[in-house]
Amino acid sequence: MSRIVDRLRTLGRGGRRLRIGYGRIFHEGCAFSPMPTTEADFHRMHVMEGAELARAASLQGTELKSFFPHAELTGFVQAAKIAGNVEAVPLASSMAVPSGPITRACFEWLVDRLLTSLAQAGELDGLYLALHGSMEVIGLGESPEGVILRRVREQIGADVRIAASFDLHGNMTPSVVDPLDILVAYRTNPHWDLAPTGFRAGNRLIRTLRGQVRPVKAWRKLPLVLGGGTTVNFMNPMRGVFARMSAMEEDPRVLAASLFMVHPFTSSTELGWSVHVITDGDADLAERLADELADLAWEAARTPIPKLSPIDEAIAEAKGSLFRKLGPVTLVDTDDIVGAGAPGGSTQILERLAAEPRALRALVPVHDPELYAQLEGLPLGTEVEVEVRGTPGYDQPVVPLRVRVEAKSTSEFGARVRVDAGSIHLAIAKDPPLPIHPGFWRELGVDPREADVMVQKNFFHYRIFYAALSFRHVPVASRGATNLGRVTELPQRVPSRPTVELRDWREGDRLLRGRA
């Protein structure tokens, strides 16, 4: 009988009725993008509240259309249902594709939406927020998520417990960590565990509110920006770190163990990897495990990032690759990753492919709103001379082409015109293109499986959707907003790896957490 009772408590069951609000403000920003992020960018992807959000965050709904039907908020709602006697109160949810810094007006709109929905929600026992951790707001001068949490706390008071989940590329700071009772991160990279992460956050919050656990937290901030090889959770060197976190959580005394490998393209002077551990009332255990996890991450990060190939070398490899018989070789344009906030308007790979346009059948997305405006009104079948310039203000080479207008589409993937130049299928996008799903190309009349090469604007997430289509992935170096060399251009509060080789993380940790 006692085992049954213990099992029910791990689900949060038993105890008084609870009202818990849930919402989201989620964006990953790139300080080097020439395109600011505005309210329209959120409306293009995900803006919901109230009853609409409640329907989307159910098992019958679709929370993030064309990406994940069930994400963090759905996971939270399921945790509340399983716990029983919990009213999950939908607030406001906003999310945009990673892009340039958010304007101050947009940031105020995002926060005001959330605060207004909180004011209308009535009395709450708890609050769950799905955040990213690497927002970038023009002229703000402090952590945006820290500002969000401060303003939320000012409105709801000191007695309401707050849980938040974060992308594992979040940048933790004291202003983010200190206000939270429960903090959890994704455990996968590429990220597929959005709903399980929301469930974990909700479960821990409910158990806290019902007095079943007493969360005690410890965290460490490492003077570390890049490393860890590919940082994929199921591959070395990070595999051991993630396995150890899972093992930690098998101990009933440990409520959560999280690692943050940071988004390196934000302008924070406190940029760096972090680890965070929550235990059930055992402060010494939390401190000990945080130290252990920091040591593991520090050592794993000594493995450098993978080799980046010059464009010509990558194209030559694709030509000779046997994998091309099974599906397209993916050229990952690492300097123009829309999934990390770049605008997607690099023309450098296109320029090299166009030099021999019939050598490879290629799929190339390019953000070029001015060219899109020229093409969208032309009838299908029109042949025209164009100049592909990419994102305005992005300083990319101009690529002159003779193209034929073949298809047009406006959907959740954005507004695009497909033009063909020889064997190159070119998607000219009105907004930054994120072709992580094969549907991006299928809507334009192209089967990705039949291509020789495909240019991708995402580090990892596309692999989930292309797992059965593309079997060779080549990171390509060019020149753009997500050039990894840029991490040395921003000022840091403390010397950090890899700019400076450091033997230990502890002194930097004390300074970054304000413990010195």
C-alpha positions in Angstrom: 0.0 0.0 0.0 2.8 2.4 0.9 4.3 1.9 -2.6 1.1 2.8 -4.2 0.8 6.0 -2.1 4.4 6.9 -3.0 3.7 6.3 -6.7 0.7 8.6 -6.6 2.7 11.3 -4.9 5.4 11.2 -7.6 2.5 12.1 -9.9 1.4 14.9 -7.6 -1.9 13.3 -6.7 -3.6 13.9 -3.4 -4.0 17.1 -1.5 -5.9 20.4 -1.9 -7.4 21.8 -5.1 -5.0 24.0 -7.1 -5.3 26.7 -9.7 -2.1 27.1 -11.8 -1.7 29.5 -14.7 0.4 28.6 -17.8 1.8 30.6 -20.6 4.8 31.3 -22.8 7.2 34.0 -24.1 9.7 32.2 -26.2 12.3 33.6 -28.6 16.0 33.0 -29.4 17.8 36.2 -30.5 20.9 36.8 -32.6 22.7 40.0 -31.9 24.4 39.9 -35.3 21.3 39.8 -37.5 20.4 43.0 -39.4 16.7 42.3 -39.0 14.9 43.4 -35.7 12.1 41.2 -34.5 8.7 42.8 -34.3 5.2 41.8 -33.2 4.4 40.6 -36.7 7.1 37.9 -36.4 5.3 36.4 -33.4 1.9 36.6 -35.2 3.4 34.7 -38.1 4.2 31.7 -35.9 2.3 31.5 -32.6 0.2 34.0 -30.6 -2.6 32.4 -28.5 -4.4 33.0 -25.2 -7.4 31.8 -23.2 -9.7 29.2 -24.7 -7.8 29.0 -28.0 -4.6 28.2 -26.1 -6.5 25.6 -23.9 -7.6 23.8 -27.1 -4.2 23.9 -28.6 -2.5 22.6 -25.5 -4.7 19.5 -25.3 -3.9 16.1 -26.7 -6.5 16.7 -29.4 -5.0 20.1 -30.3 -1.9 21.4 -32.1 0.3 23.7 -30.0 3.0 24.6 -32.6 1.6 24.0 -36.1 4.0 22.3 -38.5 6.6 21.8 -35.8 5.3 20.0 -32.7 1.7 19.3 -32.2 2.4 18.8 -28.5 4.9 21.1 -26.8 5.7 22.4 -23.3 2.2 23.7 -22.5 0.6 20.5 -23.5 3.0 18.6 -21.3 2.1 20.8 -18.4 -1.6 20.4 -18.9 -1.2 16.6 -18.9 0.8 16.8 -15.6 -2.1 18.8 -14.1 -4.7 16.2 -15.4 -2.8 13.2 -14.0 -2.3 14.9 -10.7 -6.0 15.5 -10.4 -7.9 18.3 -8.8 -5.8 20.9 -10.6 -7.3 23.6 -12.7 -4.8 24.6 -15.5 -5.6 28.2 -16.3 -4.5 29.3 -19.9 -2.8 32.7 -20.0 -1.0 34.2 -23.1 1.5 32.3 -25.3 3.8 34.0 -27.8 6.6 32.4 -29.9 8.5 33.5 -33.0 11.1 31.8 -35.2 14.7 32.7 -33.9 15.7 36.0 -35.4 17.3 39.3 -34.7 17.0 41.4 -31.5 13.4 42.1 -30.4 12.4 45.8 -30.5 11.5 47.4 -27.2 8.0 48.0 -28.4 7.6 44.3 -29.2 9.0 43.3 -25.8 6.6 45.5 -23.9 3.7 44.1 -26.0 4.8 40.5 -25.1 5.1 41.3 -21.4 1.9 43.3 -21.3 0.0 40.4 -22.9 1.2 38.0 -20.2 0.6 40.4 -17.3 -2.9 41.3 -18.6 -3.8 37.6 -18.9 -2.5 37.1 -15.3 -4.6 39.9 -14.0 -7.7 38.3 -15.7 -6.9 34.8 -14.4 -8.0 35.4 -10.8 -6.3 34.0 -7.8 -3.6 31.4 -8.6 -1.6 29.0 -6.4 1.2 28.6 -9.0 2.4 29.7 -12.4 4.2 27.8 -15.1 6.1 29.6 -17.9 7.8 28.2 -21.0 10.7 30.5 -21.7 13.8 30.2 -23.9 16.7 31.8 -21.9 18.4 33.6 -24.8 16.2 36.4 -25.8 17.8 39.6 -27.1 16.0 42.9 -26.7 17.3 46.1 -28.3 18.7 48.5 -25.6 17.5 46.5 -22.6 20.9 46.0 -21.0 19.8 43.0 -18.8 18.4 39.5 -19.2 15.0 39.7 -20.9 13.8 36.6 -19.1 15.0 38.1 -15.9 12.8 41.2 -16.6 9.8 39.0 -17.4 10.1 37.1 -14.1 10.7 40.3 -12.1 7.6 41.9 -13.5 5.5 38.7 -13.1 6.6 38.4 -9.5 5.7 42.1 -8.8 2.2 41.4 -10.1 1.4 38.0 -8.5 3.2 38.6 -5.2 5.6 36.5 -3.2 3.3 33.6 -2.3 2.6 32.2 -5.7 5.1 29.5 -6.7 6.7 29.8 -10.1 8.1 27.1 -12.4 9.8 27.7 -15.7 11.2 25.5 -18.4 14.0 26.6 -20.8 15.7 25.6 -24.0 19.0 23.9 -23.1 20.7 26.8 -25.0 19.4 29.3 -22.4 21.8 31.7 -20.7 21.2 31.5 -17.0 21.8 34.5 -14.8 20.9 35.3 -11.1 17.9 37.4 -12.3 16.5 34.3 -14.0 17.5 31.6 -11.5 16.7 33.3 -8.2 13.0 34.0 -8.6 12.1 30.4 -9.6 11.0 27.6 -7.4 11.2 25.0 -10.1 13.6 25.2 -13.2 14.0 22.5 -15.8 15.6 22.4 -19.3 15.2 20.3 -22.4 17.2 17.1 -22.3 17.6 16.5 -26.0 19.6 18.2 -28.8 18.0 18.2 -31.4 15.1 19.2 -29.2 12.2 16.7 -29.3 11.3 16.6 -25.6 9.2 19.8 -25.4 6.1 18.1 -24.0 8.0 15.9 -21.5 9.9 19.0 -20.3 6.6 20.8 -19.6 5.3 17.7 -17.9 8.4 17.6 -15.6 8.0 21.3 -14.7 4.3 20.9 -14.0 4.8 17.8 -11.9 7.5 19.3 -9.7 5.4 22.5 -9.2 2.3 20.6 -8.2 4.2 18.4 -5.8 5.7 21.5 -4.3 2.4 23.2 -3.9 0.9 20.1 -2.2 3.8 19.9 0.2 5.0 16.6 -1.1 8.4 17.9 -1.9 10.5 20.9 -0.7 12.7 22.1 -3.5 16.2 23.2 -2.8 18.4 24.4 -5.7 22.1 24.8 -6.5 23.6 26.0 -9.8 27.0 26.8 -11.3 27.9 29.2 -14.1 30.9 28.2 -16.2 33.2 30.6 -18.1 32.6 28.6 -21.2 30.9 29.6 -24.5 31.8 26.9 -27.1 32.8 23.3 -27.1 31.4 19.8 -26.6 31.8 18.6 -30.2 28.3 18.6 -31.9 26.7 18.9 -28.4 24.2 16.3 -29.5 22.9 14.6 -26.3 23.1 11.0 -27.6 26.6 11.4 -29.1 30.0 11.7 -27.4 31.3 13.7 -25.7 28.0 15.0 -24.3 26.4 11.6 -24.1 28.0 10.9 -20.7 26.8 14.2 -19.2 23.2 13.7 -20.2 23.3 10.1 -19.0 24.6 11.2 -15.6 21.7 13.7 -15.3 19.2 11.0 -16.0 20.9 8.8 -13.4 20.8 11.7 -10.9 17.0 12.0 -11.3 16.5 8.3 -10.6 17.4 9.1 -7.0 14.0 10.2 -5.4 15.9 12.9 -3.5 16.7 14.6 -6.8 13.8 16.6 -8.5 15.7 17.9 -11.5 19.1 18.2 -13.1 19.7 20.5 -16.0 22.5 21.6 -18.3 22.5 24.8 -20.4 25.0 24.8 -23.3 24.1 28.5 -24.2 23.3 30.2 -27.4 26.6 32.0 -28.3 25.1 34.8 -30.5 23.6 37.0 -27.8 25.3 40.1 -26.5 25.1 39.3 -22.8 28.4 39.9 -21.0 27.5 37.0 -18.7 27.4 34.4 -21.4 28.3 30.9 -20.4 27.2 27.3 -19.9 25.4 26.5 -16.7 24.2 23.5 -14.6 21.3 23.5 -12.2 20.2 20.9 -9.7 17.0 20.7 -7.5 16.8 18.3 -4.6 14.0 17.5 -2.1 15.2 19.5 0.9 18.8 18.3 0.8 21.0 21.4 0.3 24.3 19.6 0.7 23.3 17.0 -2.0 22.2 19.8 -4.4 25.6 21.5 -4.0 27.5 18.3 -4.4 25.7 17.2 -7.5 26.0 20.7 -9.1 29.7 20.6 -8.6 29.9 17.1 -10.2 27.8 18.1 -13.1 29.8 21.2 -13.7 33.0 19.1 -13.7 31.6 16.7 -16.2 30.4 19.5 -18.6 33.7 21.4 -18.3 35.7 18.3 -19.4 33.3 17.3 -22.1 33.5 20.8 -23.6 37.2 20.4 -24.2 36.2 18.5 -27.4 36.2 21.2 -30.1 33.3 21.9 -32.4 33.3 19.9 -35.7 35.3 20.9 -38.7 33.6 23.4 -41.0 34.2 22.9 -44.7 34.8 25.7 -47.2 32.0 26.0 -49.7 33.9 24.6 -52.7 35.2 21.7 -50.6 31.7 20.9 -49.4 30.2 20.9 -52.9 33.0 18.7 -54.2 32.3 16.2 -51.3 28.6 16.2 -52.3 29.4 15.4 -55.9 31.5 12.4 -54.9 29.3 11.2 -52.1 27.7 7.7 -52.3 25.0 9.0 -49.9 23.7 11.1 -52.7 22.1 7.9 -54.2 19.9 7.7 -51.0 18.8 11.3 -50.7 20.3 14.8 -50.7 23.6 15.6 -49.1 22.8 18.4 -46.6 25.0 21.5 -46.7 24.5 23.1 -43.3 25.1 26.8 -43.8 26.5 27.3 -40.3 27.0 31.1 -40.8 23.4 31.7 -41.7 21.3 29.5 -39.4 17.8 30.8 -39.2 17.2 28.4 -36.3 19.8 30.4 -34.4 18.5 33.9 -35.4 20.3 34.6 -38.7 18.1 36.1 -41.5 18.6 33.3 -44.0 19.7 35.6 -46.7 23.2 34.3 -47.4 23.9 33.9 -51.1 27.4 32.5 -50.9 26.6 28.8 -51.4 24.1 29.8 -54.2 26.9 31.8 -55.9 29.2 28.7 -56.0 26.4 26.3 -57.1 25.3 28.8 -59.9 28.9 28.7 -61.3 28.0 25.3 -62.7 24.2 25.2 -62.5 23.6 21.7 -64.1 26.2 19.9 -62.0 23.9 19.1 -59.1 20.2 19.2 -58.5 20.1 21.6 -55.5 17.5 23.0 -53.1 18.4 26.4 -51.9 16.3 28.7 -49.7 17.2 32.4 -49.6 15.6 35.3 -47.8 15.3 38.1 -50.3 12.1 40.2 -49.7 12.9 42.6 -52.5 13.2 39.9 -55.1 10.1 38.2 -53.7 8.1 41.3 -54.3 9.3 41.3 -57.9 8.4 37.7 -58.5 5.2 37.2 -56.6 3.0 38.8 -59.3 4.6 37.0 -62.3 2.6 34.2 -63.9 4.0 30.6 -63.5 6.2 29.8 -66.4 7.6 33.3 -66.7 11.4 33.4 -67.5 13.2 36.5 -66.2 16.6 37.8 -65.5 17.1 38.5 -61.7 19.7 39.5 -59.2 19.6 37.5 -55.9 20.9 39.9 -53.2 19.7 38.2 -50.0 18.7 40.0 -46.9 18.9 43.8 -47.1 21.9 45.1 -45.2 23.5 41.6 -44.9 26.5 42.3 -47.2 26.1 39.3 -49.4 27.4 38.7 -53.0 24.9 39.6 -55.8 24.1 36.5 -57.9 22.7 37.2 -61.4 20.5 34.4 -62.7 18.1 33.6 -65.5 15.2 31.9 -63.8 11.8 30.4 -64.5 8.9 30.9 -62.1 7.7 27.5 -61.1 5.6 27.6 -58.0 4.2 29.9 -55.2 3.1 29.1 -51.6 2.0 31.0 -48.5 1.6 28.8 -45.5 3.0 28.4 -42.0 6.4 28.0 -43.7 6.0 31.6 -44.9 5.5 33.2 -48.3 7.8 31.8 -51.0 8.3 31.8 -54.8 10.1 28.9 -56.3 12.3 29.7 -59.3 14.5 27.3 -61.2 17.9 28.2 -62.6 19.1 25.1 -64.5 19.1 22.3 -61.9 18.9 24.7 -58.9 15.5 25.0 -57.2 15.5 28.3 -55.4 13.0 29.3 -52.8 12.9 33.0 -52.6 11.3 33.8 -49.2 9.6 37.0 -48.1 10.6 36.2 -44.5 13.5 34.3 -43.0 13.1 30.7 -44.3 13.2 27.7 -41.9 12.9 24.6 -44.2 13.4 22.1 -41.3 10.4 20.1 -42.6 10.2 18.4 -46.1 6.8 20.1 -46.4 8.7 23.4 -47.1 9.8 22.0 -50.5 6.8 19.8 -51.2 4.5 22.7 -51.1 6.6 24.2 -53.9 6.3 21.1 -56.0 9.7 19.5 -55.2 10.4 16.1 -53.7 13.5 16.6 -51.5 14.5 12.9 -51.9 15.2 13.5 -55.6 17.7 16.3 -55.0 21.5 15.9 -54.9 22.1 18.6 -52.3 20.0 20.6 -50.0 21.1 23.8 -48.2 19.8 23.8 -44.6 19.5 26.9 -42.4 19.3 24.9 -39.1 22.0 23.2 -37.0 20.1 20.2 -35.7 16.3 20.2 -35.6 15.8 19.5 -39.3 17.4 16.0 -38.8 14.3 14.9 -36.9 12.1 15.4 -40.0 14.7 14.4 -42.6 15.9 11.3 -40.8 14.7 9.0 -43.6 15.7 11.4 -46.4 19.2 12.8 -45.9 22.1 10.7 -44.6 25.1 12.9 -45.0 25.4 16.3 -43.4 28.3 18.7 -44.1 28.8 21.8 -42.0 29.8 24.7 -44.3 31.6 27.9 -43.4 30.6 31.1 -45.1 30.1 34.6 -43.7 27.0 35.6 -41.8 25.3 36.3 -38.5 25.9 32.9 -36.9 29.6 32.7 -37.7 31.0 30.9 -34.6 34.1 33.2 -34.7 31.9 36.0 -33.7 31.8 34.8 -30.1 35.2 36.4 -29.6 33.9 39.8 -30.8 31.6 40.4 -27.8 32.9 41.6 -24.4 32.7 39.1 -21.6 32.6 39.8 -17.9 35.2 37.1 -17.2 37.7 35.4 -19.4 36.0 32.4 -21.0 36.8 29.3 -23.1 37.6 29.0 -26.0 38.9 32.6 -26.2 41.1 31.9 -23.2 42.2 28.4 -22.1 41.3 28.0 -18.4 42.2 25.1 -16.1 39.2 25.4 -13.8 35.7 26.9 -13.9 35.3 27.8 -10.2 36.7 31.4 -10.1 34.6 32.4 -13.2 31.6 30.8 -11.6 31.9 32.8 -8.4 32.1 36.0 -10.4 29.3 35.2 -12.8 26.9 34.2 -10.0 27.9 37.2 -7.9 29.4 35.0 -5.1 32.9 36.5 -5.2 
